[in-house]
Amino acid sequence: MKILLTAISPQRSRAKKSELDTLLADFVERTARYYPCETRFFASESELFAFTDKSSARTPIHIILLDSTGKQFPSEAFAAHLGKLRDNGTQQILFAIGPADGWSKDSRAKAQLLLSLGQMTLPHELARVVLAEQIYRACTILAGHPYHSGH
């Protein structure tokens, strides 16, 4: 199973490297010990979905959009959800953080899951780090690794 962490981000807003980029890269590298994992940026929703439509995988990409109205999971339940996708043969999971004004109705309809990190609003750069850490945590939970203390 391959994990893609994506975001809709205009080129001008990602020009400089930040500490958050370093944290993101660290969690992506840690996750890659369990599953291939990469980050990718898209200029628009249409560019993101053009990418998903061109996928050469045997199965369609499983699309999870981050959305403030989405489902919230405790870490253990999120891990169980990813484990179920893995066990059901999902080849690629794409997590996407949307544009500043939120996902369009059409994009939301294309997702298999709308996921919320919580009720608080986070800057997109920080949301990417939180998401990457939770994906890594889910991998460690599924592997029985002690990183997750259960509280």
Backbone torsions as a table, in degrees:
resi	resn	phi	psi	omega
1	MET	NA	134.0	179.0
2	LYS	-109.3	140.5	179.6
3	ILE	-114.0	128.1	177.4
4	LEU	-114.4	121.5	174.8
5	LEU	-101.8	113.0	-173.8
6	THR	-124.5	164.1	177.3
7	ALA	-152.3	147.3	170.3
8	ILE	-86.5	116.2	-174.9
9	SER	-151.8	115.4	176.7
10	PRO	-58.8	146.1	-177.2
11	GLN	-52.9	-40.2	-175.6
12	ARG	-65.9	-26.1	-177.0
13	SER	-85.0	-4.8	179.9
14	ARG	-122.7	31.6	-175.5
15	ALA	-73.6	-37.8	-176.2
16	LYS	-106.3	148.2	179.6
17	LYS	-82.7	137.6	-179.0
18	SER	-126.7	173.1	176.3
19	GLU	-61.5	-33.4	178.6
20	LEU	-65.3	-35.8	176.3
21	ASP	-63.1	-38.0	178.2
22	THR	-65.3	-44.3	176.9
23	LEU	-62.3	-43.8	178.7
24	LEU	-58.3	-48.4	-179.8
25	ALA	-60.3	-36.9	179.1
26	ASP	-63.8	-46.9	-178.9
27	PHE	-70.2	-32.7	175.3
28	VAL	-64.4	-43.3	178.4
29	GLU	-63.3	-41.5	178.6
30	ARG	-64.4	-43.5	179.9
31	THR	-62.8	-35.2	-179.0
32	ALA	-63.8	-13.8	173.1
33	ARG	-69.4	-22.4	-178.5
34	TYR	-104.8	-44.3	-178.6
35	TYR	-143.7	147.3	172.6
36	PRO	-55.6	135.1	-175.9
37	CYS	-144.1	136.7	177.6
38	GLU	-147.9	160.7	175.5
39	THR	-110.2	152.7	-179.9
40	ARG	-154.2	142.3	177.5
41	PHE	-113.5	146.3	177.4
42	PHE	-128.2	146.2	-178.6
43	ALA	-76.1	-22.9	-175.7
44	SER	-155.2	166.6	175.6
45	GLU	-61.8	-41.8	-178.2
46	SER	-63.7	-36.2	177.0
47	GLU	-65.8	-41.0	177.4
48	LEU	-60.1	-48.5	-176.5
49	PHE	-74.3	-25.0	171.5
50	ALA	-64.7	-39.7	176.3
51	PHE	-61.8	-46.9	-178.3
52	THR	-65.4	-35.2	179.9
53	ASP	-67.9	-26.7	-179.1
54	LYS	-88.8	3.6	-176.6
55	SER	-57.1	138.1	-179.6
56	SER	-100.7	9.1	179.9
57	ALA	-68.7	158.3	178.5
58	ARG	-63.2	-33.5	-179.2
59	THR	-116.2	155.6	178.3
60	PRO	-62.3	152.2	175.1
61	ILE	-65.8	133.9	176.3
62	HIS	-84.8	115.3	-172.4
63	ILE	-100.5	124.4	175.7
64	ILE	-121.3	114.6	179.9
65	LEU	-99.5	133.8	174.2
66	LEU	-79.6	129.4	-173.4
67	ASP	-152.7	138.2	-176.9
68	SER	-62.3	-21.7	179.5
69	THR	-95.6	4.6	-175.4
70	GLY	-76.0	178.5	-179.5
71	LYS	-73.8	138.4	175.2
72	GLN	-104.7	138.9	-179.2
73	PHE	-124.0	141.8	160.7
74	PRO	-67.9	158.4	-176.1
75	SER	-55.3	-41.3	-178.6
76	GLU	-64.6	-40.5	179.6
77	ALA	-70.2	-36.1	176.0
78	PHE	-63.2	-43.5	176.8
79	ALA	-61.0	-43.2	179.5
80	ALA	-62.3	-38.7	178.6
81	HIS	-63.0	-45.7	178.1
82	LEU	-64.9	-38.8	177.7
83	GLY	-62.2	-39.2	178.6
84	LYS	-66.1	-41.4	176.8
85	LEU	-61.2	-46.3	178.2
86	ARG	-58.1	-48.3	-176.0
87	ASP	-68.7	-23.9	178.1
88	ASN	-88.3	6.2	173.7
89	GLY	89.9	14.4	177.1
90	THR	-63.7	127.3	-177.9
91	GLN	-89.3	-36.0	-177.8
92	GLN	-138.0	134.6	172.6
93	ILE	-118.3	125.0	178.7
94	LEU	-109.7	118.5	173.1
95	PHE	-99.8	133.4	-177.6
96	ALA	-134.5	130.4	172.0
97	ILE	-96.9	128.6	-168.8
98	GLY	-83.9	-174.3	179.1
99	PRO	-69.7	165.7	-175.5
100	ALA	-56.7	-32.9	-178.6
101	ASP	-94.3	12.3	176.9
102	GLY	89.4	169.5	-179.0
103	TRP	-75.0	145.6	173.7
104	SER	-71.5	162.0	178.0
105	LYS	-59.9	-41.2	179.6
106	ASP	-62.3	-43.1	179.4
107	SER	-65.3	-43.2	179.4
108	ARG	-59.9	-35.5	-179.7
109	ALA	-70.0	-23.3	-179.6
110	LYS	-82.4	-12.8	-176.1
111	ALA	-81.6	145.3	172.3
112	GLN	-81.8	-22.2	179.3
113	LEU	-153.0	137.3	167.0
114	LEU	-101.1	125.5	-174.2
115	LEU	-118.2	133.9	175.6
116	SER	-113.6	137.0	175.4
117	LEU	-85.0	-3.9	179.9
118	GLY	143.3	177.0	-175.1
119	GLN	-81.7	-17.6	178.8
120	MET	-77.7	146.9	176.1
121	THR	-84.9	131.1	179.1
122	LEU	-116.9	146.8	169.8
123	PRO	-60.6	145.7	-175.8
124	HIS	-58.2	-37.1	179.8
125	GLU	-63.0	-40.2	178.7
126	LEU	-72.2	-38.4	177.8
127	ALA	-59.6	-38.0	178.1
128	ARG	-61.5	-41.7	179.5
129	VAL	-66.8	-45.2	179.6
130	VAL	-61.1	-45.1	178.3
131	LEU	-60.9	-47.0	-179.1
132	ALA	-61.0	-39.7	178.7
133	GLU	-66.3	-40.6	-179.7
134	GLN	-68.4	-34.0	175.4
135	ILE	-66.7	-44.4	176.6
136	TYR	-61.0	-44.5	178.4
137	ARG	-58.4	-43.8	178.9
138	ALA	-60.1	-41.4	178.4
139	CYS	-61.7	-41.6	-179.1
140	THR	-70.1	-35.3	176.8
141	ILE	-62.3	-47.7	-179.0
142	LEU	-62.8	-31.2	-178.9
143	ALA	-88.7	-5.6	-178.4
144	GLY	74.5	20.9	-180.0
145	HIS	-77.2	145.5	-175.8
146	PRO	-74.4	1.0	-179.8
147	TYR	-53.3	-41.4	-178.3
148	HIS	-88.4	120.1	-176.7
149	SER	-90.1	-7.6	177.1
150	GLY	89.6	6.4	177.0
151	HIS	-150.8	NA	NA
